[in-house]
């Protein structure tokens, strides 16, 4: 049973339709590339607060404020 975990920042701009497309796309990719059964493929999308996601030693919140 394949398990895919997609992590994105929680910024309120990802719609339910976009999430559905991510789930469908990841499932199809595993089917097409690895021959995995879509019926047993699990896809989880985690939305992480930008304060809890760091890049280059600083939070994404801080980087966004700087325009990085």
N, C-alpha and C positions, 0 to 999 in steps of 0.2 A: 504494500500500500504506500504509494508515494505521498510525501508530506512536503508542501511548499509553504514557506513563511515569507510573506512580503511585508517589509517595514517601510512606512512612509511617515513624513512629519505630519502632525495634526495641525493643519492651518485652516480648516473649514472650507477648503476649495475642491475637495474630491467628492464627487456626487455618487450616489448609490449606483447609477448607471455606469460610471467609470469603474467602480469597484467590481461590478458584475462582469465587465469586459476584461479586467485583470484576471479574475477567477477563471473565466472561460478561456482566455488566451494561455494562461499557465497550464491549464488542463490539456488543451489541444497540443501545446508544445511537447509535453511529456508523452502524449499519445503518438505524435508524429515522429519524434526523435528517438524515443526509447521503447515505443510499443506498449506503453503502460495503459491499463484499463481506466478510462475516465470515471467509471462507476466507483472505483476505489481510490481515486485521487483526491486528497484533501488539500485545500488551499485556505490559508489563514492570512488575513490582512491585519497587521497591527499598526495603529496610528500612535506615534510617539510625540509627546509634547516637545516643542523646539528647545525648551529649557533642559530637556533630558537627552538631547542628541548633540554630541560634540564633534567638531572637525577642527583639526589643527590647533588643539588646545583651548578652544572656546566654544560656547554653545551656539547652536544655529540661531537662537534668538539674538544674541550679540552680533553675529555675522550679518543677519538681516538688517539690523539697525545701521550697520556700517555700509550696507549696500553691496556686500560681498556675496 
